[in-house]
Amino acid sequence: MTRREQIIEILTKGEKSAQQLANDFKVELFEILEDLKHIGYSIKPKKLLQRPAQCKKCSFKFKERSKIKKPSKCPKCRSEWIMASLFRVE
Ligand SMILES: [Zn+2]
């Protein structure tokens, strides 16, 4: 089973952030992001869904661009308590 297949299986069972996946597979974050990009194209008719990163304090939702890296600060309330963007497969 390739890493991409394993990622699909993991994300079918539950949500994970790219960083969590990088930790699980002991690889760099950019490798996981590459995998996710590829998975997004290749799993049709399933879908790779992404929940945007969110501030845990004021619930501010970050836009698409925060997909690469977890944002460090909330632009609205300046909190650094940020929940990373989560991925899942449906
Ligand atoms: Zn906030």
PDB file of the backbone (N, CA, C, O) and the ligand in Angstrom, with CONECT records:
HET     ZN  A 101       1
ATOM      1  N   MET A   1       0.843  -1.199   0.000  1.00  0.00           N
ATOM      2  CA  MET A   1       0.000   0.000   0.000  1.00  0.00           C
ATOM      3  C   MET A   1       0.882   1.255   0.000  1.00  0.00           C
ATOM      4  O   MET A   1       1.801   1.378   0.810  1.00  0.00           O
ATOM      5  N   THR A   2       0.600   2.145  -0.883  1.00  0.00           N
ATOM      6  CA  THR A   2       1.410   3.365  -0.928  1.00  0.00           C
ATOM      7  C   THR A   2       0.977   4.331   0.173  1.00  0.00           C
ATOM      8  O   THR A   2      -0.086   4.174   0.774  1.00  0.00           O
ATOM      9  N   ARG A   3       1.810   5.318   0.421  1.00  0.00           N
ATOM     10  CA  ARG A   3       1.468   6.299   1.440  1.00  0.00           C
ATOM     11  C   ARG A   3       0.162   7.015   1.081  1.00  0.00           C
ATOM     12  O   ARG A   3      -0.661   7.301   1.951  1.00  0.00           O
ATOM     13  N   ARG A   4      -0.010   7.297  -0.198  1.00  0.00           N
ATOM     14  CA  ARG A   4      -1.238   7.997  -0.599  1.00  0.00           C
ATOM     15  C   ARG A   4      -2.470   7.154  -0.314  1.00  0.00           C
ATOM     16  O   ARG A   4      -3.494   7.669   0.135  1.00  0.00           O
ATOM     17  N   GLU A   5      -2.368   5.869  -0.575  1.00  0.00           N
ATOM     18  CA  GLU A   5      -3.503   4.975  -0.276  1.00  0.00           C
ATOM     19  C   GLU A   5      -3.778   4.932   1.224  1.00  0.00           C
ATOM     20  O   GLU A   5      -4.928   4.919   1.662  1.00  0.00           O
ATOM     21  N   GLN A   6      -2.704   4.911   1.991  1.00  0.00           N
ATOM     22  CA  GLN A   6      -2.878   4.904   3.453  1.00  0.00           C
ATOM     23  C   GLN A   6      -3.528   6.202   3.932  1.00  0.00           C
ATOM     24  O   GLN A   6      -4.388   6.191   4.813  1.00  0.00           O
ATOM     25  N   ILE A   7      -3.110   7.304   3.346  1.00  0.00           N
ATOM     26  CA  ILE A   7      -3.701   8.604   3.727  1.00  0.00           C
ATOM     27  C   ILE A   7      -5.196   8.611   3.415  1.00  0.00           C
ATOM     28  O   ILE A   7      -6.004   9.082   4.216  1.00  0.00           O
ATOM     29  N   ILE A   8      -5.556   8.084   2.246  1.00  0.00           N
ATOM     30  CA  ILE A   8      -6.970   8.033   1.878  1.00  0.00           C
ATOM     31  C   ILE A   8      -7.742   7.218   2.912  1.00  0.00           C
ATOM     32  O   ILE A   8      -8.838   7.595   3.325  1.00  0.00           O
ATOM     33  N   GLU A   9      -7.154   6.100   3.321  1.00  0.00           N
ATOM     34  CA  GLU A   9      -7.819   5.248   4.301  1.00  0.00           C
ATOM     35  C   GLU A   9      -7.980   5.974   5.646  1.00  0.00           C
ATOM     36  O   GLU A   9      -9.043   5.926   6.264  1.00  0.00           O
ATOM     37  N   ILE A  10      -6.928   6.632   6.077  1.00  0.00           N
ATOM     38  CA  ILE A  10      -6.972   7.369   7.349  1.00  0.00           C
ATOM     39  C   ILE A  10      -8.027   8.470   7.291  1.00  0.00           C
ATOM     40  O   ILE A  10      -8.809   8.645   8.226  1.00  0.00           O
ATOM     41  N   LEU A  11      -8.040   9.208   6.186  1.00  0.00           N
ATOM     42  CA  LEU A  11      -8.968  10.346   6.092  1.00  0.00           C
ATOM     43  C   LEU A  11     -10.412   9.907   5.852  1.00  0.00           C
ATOM     44  O   LEU A  11     -11.345  10.689   6.032  1.00  0.00           O
ATOM     45  N   THR A  12     -10.586   8.658   5.448  1.00  0.00           N
ATOM     46  CA  THR A  12     -11.939   8.127   5.324  1.00  0.00           C
ATOM     47  C   THR A  12     -12.516   7.847   6.712  1.00  0.00           C
ATOM     48  O   THR A  12     -13.722   7.942   6.940  1.00  0.00           O
ATOM     49  N   LYS A  13     -11.608   7.498   7.630  1.00  0.00           N
ATOM     50  CA  LYS A  13     -12.043   7.167   8.989  1.00  0.00           C
ATOM     51  C   LYS A  13     -12.220   8.396   9.864  1.00  0.00           C
ATOM     52  O   LYS A  13     -13.030   8.387  10.791  1.00  0.00           O
ATOM     53  N   GLY A  14     -11.475   9.446   9.579  1.00  0.00           N
ATOM     54  CA  GLY A  14     -11.598  10.632  10.425  1.00  0.00           C
ATOM     55  C   GLY A  14     -10.793  11.805   9.902  1.00  0.00           C
ATOM     56  O   GLY A  14      -9.991  11.674   8.978  1.00  0.00           O
ATOM     57  N   GLU A  15     -11.023  12.937  10.507  1.00  0.00           N
ATOM     58  CA  GLU A  15     -10.343  14.154  10.071  1.00  0.00           C
ATOM     59  C   GLU A  15      -8.932  14.238  10.648  1.00  0.00           C
ATOM     60  O   GLU A  15      -8.676  13.852  11.788  1.00  0.00           O
ATOM     61  N   LYS A  16      -8.030  14.755   9.823  1.00  0.00           N
ATOM     62  CA  LYS A  16      -6.652  14.975  10.274  1.00  0.00           C
ATOM     63  C   LYS A  16      -6.128  16.238   9.621  1.00  0.00           C
ATOM     64  O   LYS A  16      -6.539  16.609   8.521  1.00  0.00           O
ATOM     65  N   SER A  17      -5.220  16.886  10.314  1.00  0.00           N
ATOM     66  CA  SER A  17      -4.537  18.014   9.693  1.00  0.00           C
ATOM     67  C   SER A  17      -3.325  17.487   8.932  1.00  0.00           C
ATOM     68  O   SER A  17      -2.847  16.382   9.189  1.00  0.00           O
ATOM     69  N   ALA A  18      -2.839  18.290   7.998  1.00  0.00           N
ATOM     70  CA  ALA A  18      -1.659  17.886   7.224  1.00  0.00           C
ATOM     71  C   ALA A  18      -0.478  17.637   8.165  1.00  0.00           C
ATOM     72  O   ALA A  18       0.319  16.725   7.950  1.00  0.00           O
ATOM     73  N   GLN A  19      -0.379  18.460   9.207  1.00  0.00           N
ATOM     74  CA  GLN A  19       0.737  18.291  10.145  1.00  0.00           C
ATOM     75  C   GLN A  19       0.637  16.977  10.905  1.00  0.00           C
ATOM     76  O   GLN A  19       1.647  16.314  11.139  1.00  0.00           O
ATOM     77  N   GLN A  20      -0.579  16.598  11.290  1.00  0.00           N
ATOM     78  CA  GLN A  20      -0.752  15.321  11.985  1.00  0.00           C
ATOM     79  C   GLN A  20      -0.316  14.170  11.084  1.00  0.00           C
ATOM     80  O   GLN A  20       0.349  13.236  11.533  1.00  0.00           O
ATOM     81  N   LEU A  21      -0.693  14.246   9.817  1.00  0.00           N
ATOM     82  CA  LEU A  21      -0.307  13.191   8.872  1.00  0.00           C
ATOM     83  C   LEU A  21       1.210  13.147   8.721  1.00  0.00           C
ATOM     84  O   LEU A  21       1.809  12.072   8.683  1.00  0.00           O
ATOM     85  N   ALA A  22       1.827  14.332   8.634  1.00  0.00           N
ATOM     86  CA  ALA A  22       3.288  14.393   8.514  1.00  0.00           C
ATOM     87  C   ALA A  22       3.938  13.732   9.727  1.00  0.00           C
ATOM     88  O   ALA A  22       4.934  13.022   9.591  1.00  0.00           O
ATOM     89  N   ASN A  23       3.376  13.964  10.906  1.00  0.00           N
ATOM     90  CA  ASN A  23       3.910  13.334  12.120  1.00  0.00           C
ATOM     91  C   ASN A  23       3.722  11.820  12.075  1.00  0.00           C
ATOM     92  O   ASN A  23       4.636  11.061  12.396  1.00  0.00           O
ATOM     93  N   ASP A  24       2.523  11.390  11.673  1.00  0.00           N
ATOM     94  CA  ASP A  24       2.228   9.958  11.620  1.00  0.00           C
ATOM     95  C   ASP A  24       3.194   9.214  10.688  1.00  0.00           C
ATOM     96  O   ASP A  24       3.687   8.134  11.014  1.00  0.00           O
ATOM     97  N   PHE A  25       3.451   9.815   9.529  1.00  0.00           N
ATOM     98  CA  PHE A  25       4.286   9.137   8.532  1.00  0.00           C
ATOM     99  C   PHE A  25       5.757   9.499   8.670  1.00  0.00           C
ATOM    100  O   PHE A  25       6.601   8.976   7.941  1.00  0.00           O
ATOM    101  N   LYS A  26       6.063  10.385   9.597  1.00  0.00           N
ATOM    102  CA  LYS A  26       7.426  10.852   9.811  1.00  0.00           C
ATOM    103  C   LYS A  26       8.060  11.380   8.517  1.00  0.00           C
ATOM    104  O   LYS A  26       9.178  11.021   8.148  1.00  0.00           O
ATOM    105  N   VAL A  27       7.305  12.236   7.857  1.00  0.00           N
ATOM    106  CA  VAL A  27       7.817  12.889   6.653  1.00  0.00           C
ATOM    107  C   VAL A  27       7.601  14.391   6.810  1.00  0.00           C
ATOM    108  O   VAL A  27       6.949  14.849   7.749  1.00  0.00           O
ATOM    109  N   GLU A  28       8.166  15.144   5.867  1.00  0.00           N
ATOM    110  CA  GLU A  28       8.012  16.600   5.912  1.00  0.00           C
ATOM    111  C   GLU A  28       6.608  16.997   5.501  1.00  0.00           C
ATOM    112  O   GLU A  28       5.944  16.306   4.727  1.00  0.00           O
ATOM    113  N   LEU A  29       6.172  18.129   6.038  1.00  0.00           N
ATOM    114  CA  LEU A  29       4.828  18.621   5.751  1.00  0.00           C
ATOM    115  C   LEU A  29       4.580  18.796   4.248  1.00  0.00           C
ATOM    116  O   LEU A  29       3.496  18.486   3.755  1.00  0.00           O
ATOM    117  N   PHE A  30       5.588  19.292   3.527  1.00  0.00           N
ATOM    118  CA  PHE A  30       5.367  19.548   2.096  1.00  0.00           C
ATOM    119  C   PHE A  30       5.077  18.256   1.330  1.00  0.00           C
ATOM    120  O   PHE A  30       4.364  18.270   0.327  1.00  0.00           O
ATOM    121  N   GLU A  31       5.632  17.143   1.805  1.00  0.00           N
ATOM    122  CA  GLU A  31       5.361  15.868   1.127  1.00  0.00           C
ATOM    123  C   GLU A  31       3.895  15.469   1.276  1.00  0.00           C
ATOM    124  O   GLU A  31       3.272  14.967   0.340  1.00  0.00           O
ATOM    125  N   ILE A  32       3.363  15.703   2.466  1.00  0.00           N
ATOM    126  CA  ILE A  32       1.954  15.406   2.711  1.00  0.00           C
ATOM    127  C   ILE A  32       1.072  16.329   1.870  1.00  0.00           C
ATOM    128  O   ILE A  32       0.052  15.902   1.327  1.00  0.00           O
ATOM    129  N   LEU A  33       1.473  17.591   1.768  1.00  0.00           N
ATOM    130  CA  LEU A  33       0.669  18.529   0.977  1.00  0.00           C
ATOM    131  C   LEU A  33       0.645  18.122  -0.493  1.00  0.00           C
ATOM    132  O   LEU A  33      -0.372  18.262  -1.173  1.00  0.00           O
ATOM    133  N   GLU A  34       1.784  17.615  -0.975  1.00  0.00           N
ATOM    134  CA  GLU A  34       1.843  17.090  -2.335  1.00  0.00           C
ATOM    135  C   GLU A  34       0.887  15.905  -2.487  1.00  0.00           C
ATOM    136  O   GLU A  34       0.139  15.805  -3.459  1.00  0.00           O
ATOM    137  N   ASP A  35       0.936  15.011  -1.496  1.00  0.00           N
ATOM    138  CA  ASP A  35       0.056  13.840  -1.522  1.00  0.00           C
ATOM    139  C   ASP A  35      -1.406  14.273  -1.546  1.00  0.00           C
ATOM    140  O   ASP A  35      -2.205  13.751  -2.324  1.00  0.00           O
ATOM    141  N   LEU A  36      -1.744  15.226  -0.693  1.00  0.00           N
ATOM    142  CA  LEU A  36      -3.141  15.664  -0.600  1.00  0.00           C
ATOM    143  C   LEU A  36      -3.605  16.267  -1.919  1.00  0.00           C
ATOM    144  O   LEU A  36      -4.738  16.061  -2.354  1.00  0.00           O
ATOM    145  N   LYS A  37      -2.697  17.020  -2.546  1.00  0.00           N
ATOM    146  CA  LYS A  37      -3.044  17.633  -3.827  1.00  0.00           C
ATOM    147  C   LYS A  37      -3.352  16.547  -4.850  1.00  0.00           C
ATOM    148  O   LYS A  37      -4.338  16.618  -5.583  1.00  0.00           O
ATOM    149  N   HIS A  38      -2.495  15.557  -4.878  1.00  0.00           N
ATOM    150  CA  HIS A  38      -2.655  14.455  -5.821  1.00  0.00           C
ATOM    151  C   HIS A  38      -3.923  13.651  -5.512  1.00  0.00           C
ATOM    152  O   HIS A  38      -4.677  13.282  -6.412  1.00  0.00           O
ATOM    153  N   ILE A  39      -4.136  13.390  -4.226  1.00  0.00           N
ATOM    154  CA  ILE A  39      -5.316  12.637  -3.809  1.00  0.00           C
ATOM    155  C   ILE A  39      -6.584  13.372  -4.252  1.00  0.00           C
ATOM    156  O   ILE A  39      -7.539  12.760  -4.730  1.00  0.00           O
ATOM    157  N   GLY A  40      -6.570  14.686  -4.083  1.00  0.00           N
ATOM    158  CA  GLY A  40      -7.726  15.498  -4.474  1.00  0.00           C
ATOM    159  C   GLY A  40      -8.135  15.267  -5.927  1.00  0.00           C
ATOM    160  O   GLY A  40      -9.320  15.301  -6.257  1.00  0.00           O
ATOM    161  N   TYR A  41      -7.139  15.029  -6.799  1.00  0.00           N
ATOM    162  CA  TYR A  41      -7.440  14.810  -8.220  1.00  0.00           C
ATOM    163  C   TYR A  41      -7.830  13.372  -8.499  1.00  0.00           C
ATOM    164  O   TYR A  41      -8.603  13.091  -9.415  1.00  0.00           O
ATOM    165  N   SER A  42      -7.286  12.463  -7.700  1.00  0.00           N
ATOM    166  CA  SER A  42      -7.314  11.064  -8.134  1.00  0.00           C
ATOM    167  C   SER A  42      -8.363  10.185  -7.448  1.00  0.00           C
ATOM    168  O   SER A  42      -8.500   9.015  -7.806  1.00  0.00           O
ATOM    169  N   ILE A  43      -9.098  10.710  -6.482  1.00  0.00           N
ATOM    170  CA  ILE A  43     -10.005   9.809  -5.764  1.00  0.00           C
ATOM    171  C   ILE A  43     -11.451   9.877  -6.225  1.00  0.00           C
ATOM    172  O   ILE A  43     -12.333   9.300  -5.590  1.00  0.00           O
ATOM    173  N   LYS A  44     -11.702  10.578  -7.325  1.00  0.00           N
ATOM    174  CA  LYS A  44     -13.077  10.645  -7.792  1.00  0.00           C
ATOM    175  C   LYS A  44     -13.653   9.256  -7.968  1.00  0.00           C
ATOM    176  O   LYS A  44     -12.906   8.372  -8.388  1.00  0.00           O
ATOM    177  N   PRO A  45     -14.908   8.989  -7.684  1.00  0.00           N
ATOM    178  CA  PRO A  45     -15.944   9.977  -7.332  1.00  0.00           C
ATOM    179  C   PRO A  45     -15.938  10.390  -5.859  1.00  0.00           C
ATOM    180  O   PRO A  45     -16.806  11.156  -5.440  1.00  0.00           O
ATOM    181  N   LYS A  46     -14.983   9.902  -5.066  1.00  0.00           N
ATOM    182  CA  LYS A  46     -14.891  10.397  -3.694  1.00  0.00           C
ATOM    183  C   LYS A  46     -14.347  11.816  -3.731  1.00  0.00           C
ATOM    184  O   LYS A  46     -13.903  12.320  -4.762  1.00  0.00           O
ATOM    185  N   LYS A  47     -14.403  12.434  -2.557  1.00  0.00           N
ATOM    186  CA  LYS A  47     -13.929  13.817  -2.504  1.00  0.00           C
ATOM    187  C   LYS A  47     -13.036  14.041  -1.307  1.00  0.00           C
ATOM    188  O   LYS A  47     -13.270  13.510  -0.222  1.00  0.00           O
ATOM    189  N   LEU A  48     -11.999  14.847  -1.529  1.00  0.00           N
ATOM    190  CA  LEU A  48     -11.181  15.299  -0.416  1.00  0.00           C
ATOM    191  C   LEU A  48     -11.770  16.621   0.077  1.00  0.00           C
ATOM    192  O   LEU A  48     -11.788  17.620  -0.642  1.00  0.00           O
ATOM    193  N   LEU A  49     -12.241  16.599   1.296  1.00  0.00           N
ATOM    194  CA  LEU A  49     -12.865  17.802   1.835  1.00  0.00           C
ATOM    195  C   LEU A  49     -11.932  18.463   2.847  1.00  0.00           C
ATOM    196  O   LEU A  49     -11.198  17.797   3.576  1.00  0.00           O
ATOM    197  N   GLN A  50     -11.985  19.767   2.866  1.00  0.00           N
ATOM    198  CA  GLN A  50     -11.117  20.501   3.770  1.00  0.00           C
ATOM    199  C   GLN A  50     -11.920  21.450   4.641  1.00  0.00           C
ATOM    200  O   GLN A  50     -12.693  22.270   4.145  1.00  0.00           O
ATOM    201  N   ARG A  51     -11.728  21.327   5.928  1.00  0.00           N
ATOM    202  CA  ARG A  51     -12.341  22.280   6.835  1.00  0.00           C
ATOM    203  C   ARG A  51     -11.319  23.383   7.084  1.00  0.00           C
ATOM    204  O   ARG A  51     -10.182  23.089   7.454  1.00  0.00           O
ATOM    205  N   PRO A  52     -11.693  24.632   6.892  1.00  0.00           N
ATOM    206  CA  PRO A  52     -10.677  25.686   7.025  1.00  0.00           C
ATOM    207  C   PRO A  52     -10.147  25.804   8.451  1.00  0.00           C
ATOM    208  O   PRO A  52     -10.825  25.453   9.417  1.00  0.00           O
ATOM    209  N   ALA A  53      -8.925  26.303   8.556  1.00  0.00           N
ATOM    210  CA  ALA A  53      -8.356  26.582   9.875  1.00  0.00           C
ATOM    211  C   ALA A  53      -9.257  27.591  10.578  1.00  0.00           C
ATOM    212  O   ALA A  53      -9.878  28.446   9.946  1.00  0.00           O
ATOM    213  N   GLN A  54      -9.308  27.471  11.880  1.00  0.00           N
ATOM    214  CA  GLN A  54     -10.247  28.305  12.625  1.00  0.00           C
ATOM    215  C   GLN A  54      -9.635  28.749  13.950  1.00  0.00           C
ATOM    216  O   GLN A  54      -8.897  28.005  14.596  1.00  0.00           O
ATOM    217  N   CYS A  55      -9.959  29.979  14.335  1.00  0.00           N
ATOM    218  CA  CYS A  55      -9.517  30.486  15.638  1.00  0.00           C
ATOM    219  C   CYS A  55     -10.400  29.866  16.710  1.00  0.00           C
ATOM    220  O   CYS A  55     -11.627  29.925  16.631  1.00  0.00           O
ATOM    221  N   LYS A  56      -9.757  29.268  17.719  1.00  0.00           N
ATOM    222  CA  LYS A  56     -10.556  28.606  18.750  1.00  0.00           C
ATOM    223  C   LYS A  56     -11.156  29.602  19.728  1.00  0.00           C
ATOM    224  O   LYS A  56     -12.045  29.266  20.511  1.00  0.00           O
ATOM    225  N   LYS A  57     -10.664  30.818  19.675  1.00  0.00           N
ATOM    226  CA  LYS A  57     -11.153  31.804  20.626  1.00  0.00           C
ATOM    227  C   LYS A  57     -12.391  32.528  20.091  1.00  0.00           C
ATOM    228  O   LYS A  57     -13.416  32.601  20.768  1.00  0.00           O
ATOM    229  N   CYS A  58     -12.286  33.062  18.868  1.00  0.00           N
ATOM    230  CA  CYS A  58     -13.405  33.861  18.351  1.00  0.00           C
ATOM    231  C   CYS A  58     -14.105  33.187  17.176  1.00  0.00           C
ATOM    232  O   CYS A  58     -15.052  33.739  16.617  1.00  0.00           O
ATOM    233  N   SER A  59     -13.643  31.994  16.798  1.00  0.00           N
ATOM    234  CA  SER A  59     -14.242  31.235  15.695  1.00  0.00           C
ATOM    235  C   SER A  59     -14.026  31.845  14.317  1.00  0.00           C
ATOM    236  O   SER A  59     -14.698  31.469  13.357  1.00  0.00           O
ATOM    237  N   PHE A  60     -13.097  32.780  14.218  1.00  0.00           N
ATOM    238  CA  PHE A  60     -12.763  33.324  12.903  1.00  0.00           C
ATOM    239  C   PHE A  60     -12.267  32.200  11.992  1.00  0.00           C
ATOM    240  O   PHE A  60     -11.432  31.390  12.393  1.00  0.00           O
ATOM    241  N   LYS A  61     -12.793  32.156  10.754  1.00  0.00           N
ATOM    242  CA  LYS A  61     -12.373  31.112   9.811  1.00  0.00           C
ATOM    243  C   LYS A  61     -11.363  31.676   8.814  1.00  0.00           C
ATOM    244  O   LYS A  61     -11.580  32.725   8.208  1.00  0.00           O
ATOM    245  N   PHE A  62     -10.279  30.968   8.664  1.00  0.00           N
ATOM    246  CA  PHE A  62      -9.266  31.383   7.706  1.00  0.00           C
ATOM    247  C   PHE A  62      -9.648  30.917   6.309  1.00  0.00           C
ATOM    248  O   PHE A  62     -10.340  29.913   6.138  1.00  0.00           O
ATOM    249  N   LYS A  63      -9.182  31.665   5.315  1.00  0.00           N
ATOM    250  CA  LYS A  63      -9.511  31.303   3.942  1.00  0.00           C
ATOM    251  C   LYS A  63      -8.539  30.271   3.384  1.00  0.00           C
ATOM    252  O   LYS A  63      -7.606  29.831   4.056  1.00  0.00           O
ATOM    253  N   GLU A  64      -8.787  29.908   2.157  1.00  0.00           N
ATOM    254  CA  GLU A  64      -8.006  28.902   1.430  1.00  0.00           C
ATOM    255  C   GLU A  64      -6.496  28.997   1.591  1.00  0.00           C
ATOM    256  O   GLU A  64      -5.826  27.979   1.765  1.00  0.00           O
ATOM    257  N   ARG A  65      -5.964  30.191   1.534  1.00  0.00           N
ATOM    258  CA  ARG A  65      -4.509  30.320   1.468  1.00  0.00           C
ATOM    259  C   ARG A  65      -3.812  29.749   2.698  1.00  0.00           C
ATOM    260  O   ARG A  65      -2.610  29.484   2.674  1.00  0.00           O
ATOM    261  N   SER A  66      -4.578  29.563   3.773  1.00  0.00           N
ATOM    262  CA  SER A  66      -3.954  29.018   4.976  1.00  0.00           C
ATOM    263  C   SER A  66      -3.763  27.503   4.877  1.00  0.00           C
ATOM    264  O   SER A  66      -3.347  26.857   5.838  1.00  0.00           O
ATOM    265  N   LYS A  67      -4.064  26.960   3.734  1.00  0.00           N
ATOM    266  CA  LYS A  67      -3.969  25.525   3.504  1.00  0.00           C
ATOM    267  C   LYS A  67      -2.535  25.018   3.648  1.00  0.00           C
ATOM    268  O   LYS A  67      -2.314  23.925   4.171  1.00  0.00           O
ATOM    269  N   ILE A  68      -1.580  25.786   3.199  1.00  0.00           N
ATOM    270  CA  ILE A  68      -0.192  25.343   3.207  1.00  0.00           C
ATOM    271  C   ILE A  68       0.342  25.226   4.631  1.00  0.00           C
ATOM    272  O   ILE A  68       0.854  24.184   5.040  1.00  0.00           O
ATOM    273  N   LYS A  69       0.212  26.292   5.351  1.00  0.00           N
ATOM    274  CA  LYS A  69       0.731  26.267   6.711  1.00  0.00           C
ATOM    275  C   LYS A  69      -0.350  26.708   7.669  1.00  0.00           C
ATOM    276  O   LYS A  69      -1.217  27.519   7.341  1.00  0.00           O
ATOM    277  N   LYS A  70      -0.275  26.163   8.837  1.00  0.00           N
ATOM    278  CA  LYS A  70      -1.196  26.596   9.862  1.00  0.00           C
ATOM    279  C   LYS A  70      -0.901  28.062  10.192  1.00  0.00           C
ATOM    280  O   LYS A  70       0.243  28.411  10.481  1.00  0.00           O
ATOM    281  N   PRO A  71      -1.928  28.924  10.150  1.00  0.00           N
ATOM    282  CA  PRO A  71      -1.671  30.326  10.480  1.00  0.00           C
ATOM    283  C   PRO A  71      -1.256  30.450  11.946  1.00  0.00           C
ATOM    284  O   PRO A  71      -1.698  29.670  12.790  1.00  0.00           O
ATOM    285  N   SER A  72      -0.416  31.423  12.239  1.00  0.00           N
ATOM    286  CA  SER A  72       0.094  31.507  13.611  1.00  0.00           C
ATOM    287  C   SER A  72      -0.746  32.420  14.498  1.00  0.00           C
ATOM    288  O   SER A  72      -0.741  32.290  15.722  1.00  0.00           O
ATOM    289  N   LYS A  73      -1.465  33.343  13.868  1.00  0.00           N
ATOM    290  CA  LYS A  73      -2.226  34.297  14.670  1.00  0.00           C
ATOM    291  C   LYS A  73      -3.561  34.616  14.031  1.00  0.00           C
ATOM    292  O   LYS A  73      -3.678  34.663  12.807  1.00  0.00           O
ATOM    293  N   CYS A  74      -4.564  34.836  14.862  1.00  0.00           N
ATOM    294  CA  CYS A  74      -5.867  35.233  14.351  1.00  0.00           C
ATOM    295  C   CYS A  74      -5.840  36.719  14.020  1.00  0.00           C
ATOM    296  O   CYS A  74      -5.460  37.535  14.859  1.00  0.00           O
ATOM    297  N   PRO A  75      -6.244  37.079  12.789  1.00  0.00           N
ATOM    298  CA  PRO A  75      -6.204  38.499  12.410  1.00  0.00           C
ATOM    299  C   PRO A  75      -7.284  39.316  13.121  1.00  0.00           C
ATOM    300  O   PRO A  75      -7.225  40.544  13.165  1.00  0.00           O
ATOM    301  N   LYS A  76      -8.241  38.627  13.661  1.00  0.00           N
ATOM    302  CA  LYS A  76      -9.362  39.337  14.269  1.00  0.00           C
ATOM    303  C   LYS A  76      -9.118  39.613  15.758  1.00  0.00           C
ATOM    304  O   LYS A  76      -9.254  40.747  16.217  1.00  0.00           O
ATOM    305  N   CYS A  77      -8.763  38.579  16.492  1.00  0.00           N
ATOM    306  CA  CYS A  77      -8.620  38.761  17.950  1.00  0.00           C
ATOM    307  C   CYS A  77      -7.185  38.569  18.421  1.00  0.00           C
ATOM    308  O   CYS A  77      -6.912  38.669  19.618  1.00  0.00           O
ATOM    309  N   ARG A  78      -6.246  38.291  17.484  1.00  0.00           N
ATOM    310  CA  ARG A  78      -4.821  38.140  17.825  1.00  0.00           C
ATOM    311  C   ARG A  78      -4.507  36.898  18.650  1.00  0.00           C
ATOM    312  O   ARG A  78      -3.387  36.735  19.134  1.00  0.00           O
ATOM    313  N   SER A  79      -5.471  36.047  18.804  1.00  0.00           N
ATOM    314  CA  SER A  79      -5.212  34.829  19.555  1.00  0.00           C
ATOM    315  C   SER A  79      -4.258  33.929  18.769  1.00  0.00           C
ATOM    316  O   SER A  79      -4.266  33.933  17.538  1.00  0.00           O
ATOM    317  N   GLU A  80      -3.446  33.167  19.478  1.00  0.00           N
ATOM    318  CA  GLU A  80      -2.568  32.212  18.799  1.00  0.00           C
ATOM    319  C   GLU A  80      -3.088  30.795  18.984  1.00  0.00           C
ATOM    320  O   GLU A  80      -2.387  29.824  18.700  1.00  0.00           O
ATOM    321  N   TRP A  81      -4.283  30.691  19.448  1.00  0.00           N
ATOM    322  CA  TRP A  81      -4.921  29.401  19.684  1.00  0.00           C
ATOM    323  C   TRP A  81      -5.700  29.037  18.433  1.00  0.00           C
ATOM    324  O   TRP A  81      -6.901  29.293  18.340  1.00  0.00           O
ATOM    325  N   ILE A  82      -5.017  28.444  17.481  1.00  0.00           N
ATOM    326  CA  ILE A  82      -5.579  28.191  16.153  1.00  0.00           C
ATOM    327  C   ILE A  82      -5.726  26.692  15.911  1.00  0.00           C
ATOM    328  O   ILE A  82      -4.798  25.920  16.154  1.00  0.00           O
ATOM    329  N   MET A  83      -6.867  26.301  15.443  1.00  0.00           N
ATOM    330  CA  MET A  83      -7.065  24.907  15.050  1.00  0.00           C
ATOM    331  C   MET A  83      -6.693  24.773  13.582  1.00  0.00           C
ATOM    332  O   MET A  83      -7.206  25.507  12.738  1.00  0.00           O
ATOM    333  N   ALA A  84      -5.799  23.834  13.276  1.00  0.00           N
ATOM    334  CA  ALA A  84      -5.341  23.671  11.905  1.00  0.00           C
ATOM    335  C   ALA A  84      -6.470  23.231  10.983  1.00  0.00           C
ATOM    336  O   ALA A  84      -7.475  22.677  11.428  1.00  0.00           O
ATOM    337  N   SER A  85      -6.290  23.481   9.715  1.00  0.00           N
ATOM    338  CA  SER A  85      -7.225  23.022   8.701  1.00  0.00           C
ATOM    339  C   SER A  85      -7.277  21.494   8.697  1.00  0.00           C
ATOM    340  O   SER A  85      -6.239  20.834   8.735  1.00  0.00           O
ATOM    341  N   LEU A  86      -8.473  20.944   8.652  1.00  0.00           N
ATOM    342  CA  LEU A  86      -8.610  19.495   8.723  1.00  0.00           C
ATOM    343  C   LEU A  86      -9.118  18.916   7.408  1.00  0.00           C
ATOM    344  O   LEU A  86      -9.966  19.499   6.733  1.00  0.00           O
ATOM    345  N   PHE A  87      -8.580  17.763   7.070  1.00  0.00           N
ATOM    346  CA  PHE A  87      -8.957  17.085   5.825  1.00  0.00           C
ATOM    347  C   PHE A  87      -9.703  15.805   6.114  1.00  0.00           C
ATOM    348  O   PHE A  87      -9.468  15.139   7.122  1.00  0.00           O
ATOM    349  N   ARG A  88     -10.608  15.473   5.212  1.00  0.00           N
ATOM    350  CA  ARG A  88     -11.234  14.163   5.287  1.00  0.00           C
ATOM    351  C   ARG A  88     -11.662  13.729   3.891  1.00  0.00           C
ATOM    352  O   ARG A  88     -11.767  14.543   2.973  1.00  0.00           O
ATOM    353  N   VAL A  89     -11.904  12.441   3.751  1.00  0.00           N
ATOM    354  CA  VAL A  89     -12.328  11.886   2.464  1.00  0.00           C
ATOM    355  C   VAL A  89     -13.741  11.360   2.614  1.00  0.00           C
ATOM    356  O   VAL A  89     -14.063  10.654   3.570  1.00  0.00           O
ATOM    357  N   GLU A  90     -14.571  11.713   1.658  1.00  0.00           N
ATOM    358  CA  GLU A  90     -15.946  11.215   1.698  1.00  0.00           C
ATOM    359  C   GLU A  90     -16.330  10.602   0.381  1.00  0.00           C
ATOM    360  O   GLU A  90     -17.455  10.127   0.226  1.00  0.00           O
TER     361      GLU A  90
HETATM  362 ZN    ZN A 101      -9.738  34.950  16.848  1.00  0.00          ZN2+
END
